[in-house]
Each structure stands twice: as structure tokens, then as C-alpha cells.
Amino acid sequence: MGRHRAGVGLLRKDLHTAAAAIIGSLPGFTFPFVAALVLTPGASDLLLLATSVAITVSVIVGSAVELTTIAEYGRVLGRERNPGPAALRDYRRRVLLFATALTVLVVPALGLAYAVGSPARGEFILLVCAVGPAPILAAVASILSGECIARGSPTVPIAVQAMRTLLPAVLLAVWWDAPLVAVAAMLPAGEAARAVVLAVAARRLRAKQAGAEDGALTPFGLVAQALSSGVTQLGPAVDRLFLSASGAGSVSSYEMADRLMYAAAQFVNMAFLVRRVGAWARLPTMAPGEATALLRRDGRVLGLVTVVLTAGGALVCLAGLASGLLPASWGQGFLWGAIVMLSLPAHVFNVVGTRLLVVARRQRWMLGIAAATAVLNAVLDVIFFVLLGPVGIVVATVLLRWTMAGVYIVLLRTAVPQTIGHELR
């Protein structure tokens, strides 16, 4: 009876987070589709390429900060403590310094790299300046979302996840002739709005979970994790460099295909994975039997959901193409989406792998993984672009993700057993 009630409770939590994931991801998911629909192919490529600069850096900063915050809070909360005020201020200061330095270094470098091949170089640089502050605001939001998740309340962070792209999509949808720079400026505005909502949610959770405030927070491995993520993000950056030289519409098709696959990936992540990462953060303080049962149960759920979404997502893309109802500017994006959807199980497993390596404090391993990923991505891009043209970039992405999933399997077989119960020994 107790096991049945626990199972029902877990199912109810998954349904709540699944609903939040749909609410949180669906509006922002529409951004590249709205851009491709209402703008000319050239203008759509220009806007999406510029916003991808800030989104790329925001992903590097945000994922590193959020995961580190979850892991560090998990260690403190697992001992029934809260971070001390001085420790919290120091942690936030160090994180924001890190985010600012990374933004100042990477955003201009990536923007200039893309601008070289842009036919509207001046306008492109202006758009990059408009989206530039987004990664710093993403760091603020990620500290707060990580705290909420570690405190066992992932619903709000999940529900507001896509606010950064929601505001630009809404502006384009209601004002088709909006200046591109105004649309681009909505990206950091969305991050700021997300941070405000998360600040309110975090404050409420702290009031409910009062305790001794003597815990320490350390941004352990934050730089290594960000470097790893940054090197990994070189892959999509190289993809876009190839496609930006492939004619108008290729970048937009890539962004649509990427968004179709990531819609499914984000659903798995936000509906099923984020809440579980909060529990995995306590693996160092869990008994081996309890931890093993937790990981096996979570693995079965994540595996089943991912397989269903992979088949369903590919069929939706193909059905959309076969229906003849899609706008002409969406056709290639849906075809590429059906192909890249085949990499969804590998992508989800790789995400799980990074989370578990962070919990295990093995961030240094992630640097080697990221470097191998970047090199292999570039090699596969060259080979398949020469053989197949622009669609070869999508095929290369699928092969890359499955190859790296094999690497994570090998590494996790070492890292996870050494992590379970580590602080009880």
C-alpha cells in the first residue's frame, strides 16, 4: 500500500511538471516559426542568427549556474541546513562576475564570427548588441531557478523557462513590421521578467523552509562546467557557419528543426528530468540501496517517455509535410526536424550524463568530453556537408549525439557508484 501511494504521488508530480512544461515551452517554441512566417528569408535568418548568439551564451551560463546551484543547495539542504547570508552573497557575487566575464568575451567574438559572412553586417552587429545583456540576466534567473529546484519546487522554473523567446515571438506576431532591433531587445527583457517571477517563488520557499543558516555554497567546478558547455556549443556555432553560406532560408530551417527536436527534449527535461535532478543532488548522502532504486526507477520512466516522444515527434513532422498545409517557408525545417528527432534518446541520455557528472563533482571530465564533441562535430560537418549539402549538417548532428551517448555510458559506470553515499563513508 505504501509503495502504491508513493507511485501515485510520483505520477501526480510528473503530471504537474508536464503541464508546467507545456505551458512554459510552447509559447517560446514558436519564435523561429513566427519569424520565418512573417519576415523575408533574409531578415528571418538575420534575426535568428543574431538571437542565437545570446541564446548560445545564455545556455552556457544558465546551465552551468543552474546545475551548480542545484548541486550545492542539495548538499546543504540534505544536511537540513540553509545557506548563511554571507555565503549566499558571496556565491551570487562570484557567479555574476563569472557570467559578466563570459558574456563580455564570448558575445562579441561569436557575433563577429557570424558577421563575417553576413550580407547586412552593420544591422547584424546592431542586433547582437541588442541581445547582448541576456546571458547576465540568465545567470540571475538560473541562481533562483536552481534554488527552487533544489528546494523541491521545480514547477515555477519550468513554467517560465521559455520567457526569453516568448516576448520576441509575441511582438512579431502582433506587429509584423516591428524593427528587428526592437524584436531582438525583447530577448533580454524576457530573461529579466523570468528572473522577477523566480525571485518571488524563491522568497516564498525560503520562508517555508526556515532552518539553521550556517551552510556554505561554493561554485565548485563552475568554470570547468561552463568551459565544457562552451566547447560543446561550438558544434551548433560551426553548423550555423556552414549554413549561413548555403543560401537564404538554411539558417531558418535549421532553427526550426532544432526547435522541433528541442521541444520534445525540453518536455522530457522540464516535465521529468528537472525534478529528478533535485533528488539526484542528494546521492552523496543516500544509502546505496535507496540510491540504486531511485536511479533505476527514474531511468525506466525517462527511457519510456523518450522513446514515445521520438516516434511521435518524427511522425508529427512527417505528417505535417504530407498534409500540404504547412507554409512553404516551413517545409524544409519540418523535413530536417524529422531527421534530427532520431537523435532525441541520445540527447536526453547525454543531458542525464552531464547532470550526474555535476552531482559527482566530475566537471573536469566534461572538458574532455566537450573537446572531443567539438572536434568530431567539425569533422562530421565537413564530411556530410560535402556529401549531402546543407542537410548533411543535420545528419552529422544525429551521428554525433549517438556517438557521445556511448561515451557517457562508459564514464557513468565509474562516476555514479563512487558518488552514492560518499558523504556517509
Residue pairs with C-beta under 8 A, 6 or more apart in sequence:
13 275
14 271
14 272
14 275
14 301
16 155
17 154
17 155
17 158
17 270
17 271
17 272
17 274
17 275
18 267
18 271
18 272
20 154
20 155
20 156
20 158
20 159
20 270
20 271
21 158
21 159
21 161
21 266
21 267
21 269
21 270
21 271
22 267
22 271
23 159
24 158
24 159
24 160
24 161
24 162
24 270
25 161
25 162
25 263
25 266
25 267
25 270
26 162
26 263
27 162
27 166
27 169
27 170
28 161
28 162
28 163
28 164
28 165
28 166
28 169
29 162
29 165
29 259
29 263
30 169
30 173
31 51
31 165
31 166
31 168
31 169
31 172
31 259
32 44
32 48
32 252
32 255
32 256
32 259
32 333
33 256
33 259
33 330
33 333
34 169
34 172
34 173
35 44
35 47
35 48
35 172
35 252
36 44
36 252
36 256
36 327
36 329
36 330
36 333
37 327
37 329
37 330
38 172
38 173
38 176
39 47
39 172
41 248
41 249
41 252
41 329
42 119
42 120
42 248
43 180
44 249
44 251
44 252
44 329
45 244
45 248
45 249
45 250
45 251
45 252
46 118
46 120
46 123
46 124
46 127
46 180
47 127
47 180
47 183
47 184
48 251
48 252
48 255
49 114
49 118
49 124
49 240
49 244
49 251
50 111
50 114
50 124
50 127
50 128
50 130
50 131
50 184
51 127
51 131
51 165
51 168
51 184
51 187
52 236
52 240
52 255
53 107
53 110
53 111
53 114
53 128
53 131
54 107
54 128
54 131
54 132
54 134
54 135
54 187
54 188
55 134
55 164
55 165
55 187
56 110
56 233
56 236
56 237
57 102
57 103
57 106
57 107
57 110
57 134
57 135
58 134
58 135
58 138
58 164
58 191
59 229
59 233
60 102
60 106
60 135
60 226
60 229
60 230
60 233
61 98
61 99
61 102
61 103
61 135
61 136
61 138
61 139
61 142
61 226
62 135
62 138
62 139
62 141
62 142
63 142
63 225
63 229
64 222
64 225
64 226
64 229
65 95
65 99
65 138
65 139
65 142
65 143
65 146
65 222
66 142
66 143
66 145
66 146
66 149
67 146
67 225
67 277
67 354
67 355
67 358
68 146
68 219
68 220
68 221
68 222
68 225
68 358
69 95
69 142
69 143
69 145
69 146
69 147
69 150
69 217
70 146
70 149
70 150
70 277
70 278
70 281
71 220
71 281
71 358
71 359
71 361
72 91
72 217
72 218
72 219
72 220
73 83
73 146
73 147
73 150
73 151
73 217
73 281
74 150
74 278
74 281
74 282
74 359
75 281
75 282
75 284
75 285
75 423
76 82
76 83
76 215
76 216
76 217
77 150
77 151
77 209
77 215
77 282
78 281
78 282
78 284
78 285
79 215
79 285
80 211
80 212
81 211
81 212
81 213
81 214
81 215
82 206
82 209
82 210
82 211
82 212
82 213
82 215
83 91
83 213
83 215
83 216
83 217
84 213
84 214
84 215
84 216
85 213
87 215
87 216
87 217
88 217
90 217
91 143
91 217
91 218
91 219
92 143
94 219
94 222
95 139
95 143
95 219
95 222
96 136
96 139
96 140
98 139
98 219
98 222
98 223
98 226
99 135
99 136
99 138
99 139
100 136
102 135
102 226
102 230
103 132
103 133
103 135
103 136
106 230
107 128
107 132
107 135
108 128
110 237
111 124
111 125
111 128
112 125
113 237
113 241
114 124
114 128
114 240
114 241
114 244
115 121
115 124
115 125
115 128
117 241
117 244
117 245
118 124
118 244
123 180
126 181
127 180
127 181
127 184
130 181
130 184
130 185
130 187
130 188
131 184
131 185
131 187
131 188
132 188
133 188
134 164
134 187
134 188
134 191
137 188
137 191
137 192
137 195
138 164
138 191
140 191
140 195
141 191
141 194
141 195
141 198
144 157
144 195
144 198
144 199
144 201
144 202
145 157
145 198
147 202
147 205
148 154
148 156
148 157
148 198
148 201
148 202
148 205
149 157
149 274
149 275
149 277
149 278
150 278
150 281
151 202
151 205
151 206
151 209
151 278
152 275
152 278
153 201
153 205
154 270
154 274
154 275
154 278
156 197
156 198
156 201
157 198
157 201
157 274
158 270
158 271
158 274
160 193
160 194
160 197
160 198
161 194
161 266
161 270
162 266
163 190
163 191
163 193
163 194
163 197
164 187
164 188
164 190
164 191
164 194
165 187
165 190
166 190
167 186
167 187
167 189
167 190
167 193
168 183
168 184
168 186
168 187
168 190
170 186
171 178
171 182
171 183
171 186
172 178
172 183
220 361
220 363
221 358
221 361
221 363
221 364
224 363
224 364
224 366
224 367
225 358
225 363
225 366
227 367
227 370
228 354
228 363
228 366
228 367
228 369
228 370
229 366
229 370
230 370
231 367
231 370
231 371
231 373
231 374
232 369
232 370
232 373
232 374
234 374
234 377
234 378
235 373
235 374
235 377
235 378
235 397
235 400
236 258
238 374
238 377
238 378
238 381
239 254
239 377
239 381
239 393
239 396
239 397
240 251
240 254
242 381
242 385
242 390
242 393
243 250
243 251
243 254
243 390
243 393
244 250
244 251
246 389
246 390
247 390
249 329
249 332
250 390
252 329
252 333
253 332
253 333
253 336
253 390
254 333
254 336
254 393
254 394
255 333
256 330
256 333
256 334
256 336
256 337
257 333
257 334
257 335
257 336
257 337
257 339
257 340
257 394
258 340
260 313
260 317
260 333
260 334
260 337
260 340
260 341
261 313
261 337
261 340
261 341
261 343
261 344
261 347
263 313
264 309
264 310
264 312
264 313
264 341
264 344
265 344
265 347
265 348
265 351
267 309
268 302
268 305
268 306
268 309
268 344
268 348
269 348
269 351
271 305
272 301
272 302
272 305
273 302
273 348
273 351
273 352
273 355
276 298
276 302
277 355
277 359
279 294
279 298
280 294
280 295
280 298
280 355
280 356
280 359
281 359
283 291
283 359
283 360
283 416
283 419
283 420
283 421
284 359
284 419
284 420
284 421
284 422
284 423
284 424
285 421
285 423
285 424
286 294
286 420
286 421
286 424
287 421
287 424
288 420
288 421
291 420
291 421
292 420
295 416
302 348
302 352
303 345
306 344
306 345
306 348
307 345
309 344
310 341
310 342
310 344
310 345
313 337
313 341
313 344
314 338
314 341
314 342
317 334
317 335
317 337
317 338
317 341
318 334
318 338
320 326
320 330
320 334
321 331
321 334
321 335
321 338
326 334
335 391
336 391
336 394
339 391
339 394
339 395
339 398
340 394
340 397
340 398
342 398
343 397
343 398
343 401
343 402
345 405
346 401
346 402
346 404
346 405
347 401
349 405
349 408
349 409
350 401
350 404
350 405
350 408
352 408
353 405
353 408
353 411
353 412
354 366
356 412
356 415
356 416
356 419
357 363
357 365
357 366
357 411
357 412
357 415
359 419
360 415
360 416
360 418
360 419
362 411
362 415
365 411
365 415
369 404
369 407
369 408
369 411
372 404
372 407
373 400
373 404
376 400
376 403
376 404
377 396
377 397
377 400
380 396
380 399
380 400
381 392
381 393
381 396
383 392
383 396
384 392
384 393
384 395
384 396
385 392
385 393
385 396
386 392
388 395
